[in-house]
Amino acid sequence: SKSMASTEIAYMGSAPAEEDCAQVGRTPQFERYNGLEVAIYRAAIIARWGSPPSGVKLESKICRHDFGNYAELQARYDPEDETACSYVEAIENGLAKWMDVGFLAPVHYDAASRVIETNYSCRNEAVCRVIVSLERQRIDSFGSPAEAIFLANLRQAYPQSAAEADQLLQQLATERTIRAPRDRRVGLYYPYKLTFYPALFNDHRGPDYPKGDVIDVTAHELRLGRCRYIACEIGTVLTVDDALALCWEHMARYVIV
């Protein structure tokens, strides 16, 4: 591709607009968490709008601040390239929430911007687990048209993560065939438990649907506000969004005990 005669820059920030993120001068190990968020934010932008065209460089850049340097996502583009301009116009306002494209917040912070916990260790893990969750929705016809686009964009941009996701999906499919549907307790890699009641769940959905289990439909049903057949033993789930994030992620990473 020809070198850009002139370059303009769109400043994207380091995370979706309504989400907490690492704070320079406040968050311990700031560079680590700031870098993680920017890398995953780039993947989330690509999930929503696809990989940047040749006239756009979507990359992490170091910026200077009185309290120290920080990284943010920037789109550098050729203003004379119509395709590049259209892409940047689409992405420049970024995302509002991580969950808008199926990602969990990579890092949770307390009121003082200190890290409470992380959901992903790296971008590849984040992309892999989002692909698994989106595929679980698609396989049982609960995915939306928008989610199908996110899935295709992530698969195209991150083939290694997609291959790892496919291995996990095969494992899920195998485990599903050997487990009889019954009331079961589901343990996640967090300090809480979910108990799912398939009989009550299938009753509620009615005879027009295939019989389902927790692996397939928890996130979809929570979206519709139907969570009477899920018991959650956790004090920190205070909102529907929290519960949705918890159960969406359950489709990507779980243990049955």
Protein Blocks (a to p, Z undefined) as FASTA:
>chain_A
ZZdfbdcdddebjbdfkbccddehkaghklmmmmmmmmmmmmmmmmmnopadfkbccddd
ddddfkbccddddddddfklmklmmmmmmmmnopfbfklnopacfbacdfkopafbdfbf
bfklmmmmmmmmmmmmmmnopacfklmmmmmmmmmmmmmlmmmmmmmmmmmmmmmmmpcc
dddddddfbdbdddddfklmmmmnopmbccddfklmmmmmmmnopaklbccddfklmbfk
lmmmmmmmmmmoccdZZ
